[in-house]
Amino acid sequence: MAKGILVFAEQRDGKIKKVTYELLSAGKKIASQLGEEVSAVLVGKGVSSLAGGLGEYGADKVYVIENDALENYTTDAYANVVADLVKQNEPTAFLLGCSITGRDLAAQVAQRLNTGLLTDCINVMVENGQIVFTRPIYAGKAIINAAIPEARPVMATIRPNVLPVDEPQAGKSAEVVNVPPNIGNVRITVKDVIRQVSARPELTEADIIVSGGRGMKGPENFKLLEDLADVLGAAVGASRACVDAGWVPLSIQVGQTGKTVSPNLYIAAGISGAIQHLAGMSSSKVIVAVNKDAEANIFKSADFGVVGDLFEVLPVLTQEIKKLKA
Amino acid sequence: MKIVALVKQTFDSEAKIALEGGKIGRQGISLIMNPYDEYAVEEALKLKEKNGGEVTVVTVGPDEATEAVRQALAMGADQGILVNPGTEDIDESTVATILAKAVSSLEYDIILGGFRAIDDGSAQVAGRVAEILNLPVVNMVTKLEADGGKAVATADIEGGSAVMEVPLPAVITAQKGLNEPRYPSMKGIMQAKKKPLKKMGLGDVSLDASQVAAKVKVLNYSLPPARAAGKVIPGEPAEAAAALAKALREEAKII
């Protein structure tokens, strides 16, 4: 008998990813409507100290799967231990973050359990006793509500930075269950890991993103965006045009063929607002556009617009925000 | 080297989406090969050029999806297979089950696909195919070297990239940056018309409808609410920038 909502507690380098808290809050919301419990599964090497803290965010129980072989994520090892746990516990639903890791893991586990999987969901609710997920398709040009009526567990990955995190309940602890891992057959060998070292928040988790487009005119001018990002504690993004021109790496591209982001504030400088770019950022809460072309498409989606040369606007904006924050 | 490329036909990324009868309308939509699958086909052709062998392109879709297969053949693939499931009630598990069945009748050293499609963006079909065929999978690959026994792939991971080695056969999915897909030449387009392209139904891959029933049910489709056009802050650049900073703090309360 399927029971409970299970959440994949994603961590990296000993830190719980924010999406985990979003999943726990969403999990708690649906679990309470279904009269069920929320548990989390935490996988890695030396991660058990992180387990207790998940209780404050709503986990009733945390399954900890620790092993040296789980230090680096490999699809094989993680899918083996997570699928085993899900099989044993038979939750009603298993939710993961739609990060690179969560998306990769979810597909393998879903197939192994022969169930359905909804990717990149932006909302989850209970309707008539059934868990219903909302997800954008066609790069956000359409939206579906969908469910998995029969197969169990119901599986979904949730887009980071979209769902709210409930206020943590200080002192509330979770029951921690250590699960002996059966690592199984691992065919993938990680030869090397190259980390992008950046003091800035990650694009998919950032509260504020400052993004540049073709209007930046060249890589040397991204300094203007970085200065603004510095005063805002923001991440820096770019449109496809800048990536294709070789100004900036693909890892910071926002849009249909780049990252999908949902910050509280998205500042688009010199970005015309092609539909492929909007696909990646239109779920931002507040959008600001700076563009010298008053007809630019981006203004149709922007909450605040400045028609003007970004080379004049950005430095003043940076200075003014610095003053406000002082 | 026997190479399989999995492709999907999708709407053009510029397509305007409208609802017809409560579903996504197909009228007036131009169809293309999923751009991520183009990277997969290109990489398949490069592997063939380096190691010799042949490239088989496999798709699941309606008959019109043969156009996507023809494009891959025109780029240089050797043969194509289209399986028409004969129903629209399909999901990722359906498609993966059919693809895996079709591929299992072929010889293969490596299976390539796009890491996601630009329409539903699910990013799960290739992974599911790997699982069904009991093969390792490396997703979001931006660099690939493969020879007889193994593949070494550079792939996107959380916060960076990783170099991973897998024994072949394996499933590899393409991320943007893997290569620049070639355009079919006129000669390629002519030759593609003569290349073998097998059209099959579920029965031809020994499946019946009950084995591929969709597990995901779409309850309804809608169009996103249009964002209300906001306000343009007037004034000279410096003046407007100052007013913007103020609006972000006082009106939007966001900084």
Contacts between the chains, C-beta under 8 A, distances in Angstrom:
chain1	res1	chain2	res2	distance
A	12	B	158	5.7
A	12	B	159	6.5
A	72	B	162	7.4
A	73	B	157	6.7
A	73	B	158	7.5
A	74	B	164	7.7
A	75	B	127	7.8
A	75	B	136	7.2
A	75	B	137	5.9
A	75	B	138	7.5
A	75	B	139	7.5
A	76	B	136	6.3
A	79	B	131	8.0
A	99	B	158	5.8
A	100	B	139	7.9
A	100	B	140	6.6
A	100	B	156	5.9
A	100	B	157	5.9
A	100	B	158	5.1
A	101	B	157	7.3
A	101	B	158	5.3
A	103	B	123	5.3
A	103	B	124	7.7
A	103	B	139	7.9
A	104	B	127	6.9
A	104	B	139	5.2
A	104	B	140	8.0
A	106	B	124	7.1
A	107	B	92	7.9
A	107	B	123	6.9
A	107	B	124	3.6
A	107	B	127	3.4
A	107	B	128	5.8
A	107	B	131	7.7
A	108	B	127	5.6
A	108	B	128	7.9
A	108	B	130	7.6
A	108	B	131	5.5
A	108	B	137	7.3
A	110	B	93	7.5
A	110	B	124	6.8
A	110	B	128	7.1
A	111	B	93	7.0
A	111	B	96	6.7
A	111	B	124	7.9
A	111	B	127	7.0
A	111	B	128	4.1
A	111	B	131	3.8
A	111	B	132	6.5
A	112	B	131	5.9
A	114	B	93	7.4
A	115	B	93	7.8
A	115	B	215	6.1
A	116	B	91	6.2
A	116	B	92	7.8
A	116	B	93	6.3
A	116	B	214	7.6
A	116	B	215	3.2
A	116	B	216	4.2
A	117	B	92	6.7
A	117	B	93	7.9
A	117	B	122	7.6
A	117	B	124	5.8
A	117	B	216	7.6
A	118	B	216	6.3
A	119	B	120	7.9
A	119	B	121	6.6
A	119	B	122	4.5
A	119	B	123	6.0
A	119	B	124	6.2
A	120	B	121	6.0
A	120	B	122	7.8
A	132	B	219	6.5
A	136	B	121	7.9
A	136	B	224	7.2
A	137	B	24	7.8
A	137	B	119	6.5
A	137	B	120	5.1
A	137	B	121	6.8
A	138	B	11	6.6
A	138	B	15	7.4
A	138	B	17	5.0
A	138	B	24	7.3
A	138	B	118	7.9
A	138	B	119	5.7
A	138	B	120	7.9
A	139	B	13	7.1
A	139	B	118	6.4
A	139	B	121	7.1
A	140	B	224	6.3
A	141	B	15	7.9
A	141	B	16	7.6
A	141	B	17	4.1
A	141	B	223	7.5
A	141	B	224	7.3
A	142	B	17	4.8
A	142	B	19	7.6
A	142	B	24	6.0
A	142	B	221	5.9
A	142	B	222	7.1
A	142	B	223	5.9
A	142	B	224	7.3
A	143	B	221	7.3
A	143	B	222	5.0
A	143	B	223	7.1
A	143	B	224	5.5
A	144	B	218	5.0
A	144	B	219	7.6
A	144	B	220	7.0
A	144	B	221	5.5
A	144	B	222	7.7
A	145	B	218	7.4
A	145	B	219	4.5
A	145	B	220	5.2
A	145	B	222	7.8
A	146	B	216	5.5
A	146	B	217	6.3
A	146	B	218	4.8
A	146	B	219	6.0
A	147	B	216	7.6
A	147	B	217	5.7
A	147	B	219	6.1
A	148	B	215	5.6
A	148	B	216	5.6
A	148	B	217	7.3
A	149	B	217	5.7
A	150	B	215	7.1
A	151	B	215	4.3
A	187	B	136	4.0
A	187	B	166	5.7
A	187	B	167	6.0
A	187	B	170	7.7
A	188	B	136	5.5
A	188	B	138	6.8
A	188	B	164	5.3
A	188	B	165	7.4
A	188	B	166	5.3
A	189	B	164	6.6
A	189	B	165	4.5
A	189	B	166	7.5
A	190	B	162	5.5
A	190	B	163	7.4
A	190	B	164	5.6
A	191	B	152	7.2
A	191	B	162	7.8
A	191	B	163	4.3
A	191	B	164	6.6
A	191	B	165	5.6
A	192	B	162	6.6
A	192	B	163	4.2
A	193	B	157	7.1
A	193	B	160	6.5
A	193	B	161	7.8
A	193	B	162	4.8
A	193	B	163	7.9
A	194	B	160	5.0
A	194	B	161	4.9
A	194	B	162	7.0
A	194	B	163	7.8
A	195	B	159	5.8
A	195	B	160	4.2
A	196	B	159	6.1
A	196	B	160	4.8
A	202	B	159	6.7
A	208	B	254	7.8
A	208	B	255	7.5
A	232	B	255	6.4
A	250	B	142	7.8
A	250	B	176	6.1
A	250	B	177	5.2
A	251	B	156	7.6
A	256	B	13	6.0
A	256	B	118	6.2
A	257	B	35	7.0
A	257	B	118	7.6
A	257	B	176	5.2
A	258	B	176	7.8
A	264	B	254	5.7
A	265	B	248	7.1
A	265	B	252	7.5
A	265	B	254	4.9
A	265	B	255	7.0
A	275	B	13	7.7
A	275	B	14	6.6
A	276	B	13	5.8
A	282	B	224	7.5
A	282	B	227	6.8
A	285	B	254	7.7
A	286	B	248	7.6
A	286	B	252	5.0
A	286	B	254	5.4
A	287	B	227	7.5
A	287	B	230	7.6
A	288	B	244	6.8
A	288	B	248	7.2
A	294	B	232	7.7
A	299	B	229	7.0
A	299	B	230	7.9
A	299	B	232	6.7
A	300	B	227	7.4
A	300	B	229	5.5
A	301	B	227	4.8
A	301	B	229	7.9
A	302	B	229	7.7
A	302	B	230	5.1
A	303	B	227	7.9
A	303	B	230	3.8
A	303	B	231	7.7
A	303	B	252	7.0
A	304	B	230	5.5
A	304	B	231	6.4
A	304	B	232	8.0
A	304	B	233	6.2
A	304	B	244	6.0
A	304	B	247	5.8
A	304	B	248	7.1
A	304	B	252	7.4
A	305	B	230	6.3
A	305	B	231	7.1
A	305	B	232	4.3
A	305	B	233	6.7
A	306	B	232	7.3
A	306	B	233	5.3
A	306	B	237	7.3
A	306	B	240	4.5
A	306	B	241	6.5
A	306	B	244	5.6
A	307	B	232	6.0
A	307	B	240	7.8
A	308	B	236	7.5
A	308	B	237	3.8
A	308	B	240	5.9
A	308	B	241	7.8
A	309	B	237	5.9
A	312	B	237	3.7
A	312	B	238	6.5
A	312	B	241	7.7
A	313	B	237	4.7
A	313	B	238	7.8
A	313	B	240	6.7
A	313	B	241	4.6
A	313	B	244	7.9
A	314	B	241	7.6
A	316	B	237	6.9
A	316	B	238	4.7
A	316	B	241	3.7
A	316	B	242	6.3
A	317	B	241	4.3
A	317	B	242	8.0
A	317	B	244	6.1
A	317	B	245	5.8
A	320	B	241	6.2
A	320	B	242	4.8
A	320	B	244	7.8
A	320	B	245	3.6
A	320	B	246	7.5
A	321	B	245	5.0
A	321	B	248	7.7
A	321	B	255	6.1
A	323	B	245	7.9
A	324	B	245	5.9
A	324	B	246	7.6
A	324	B	249	5.4
A	324	B	255	7.0
A	325	B	255	7.4
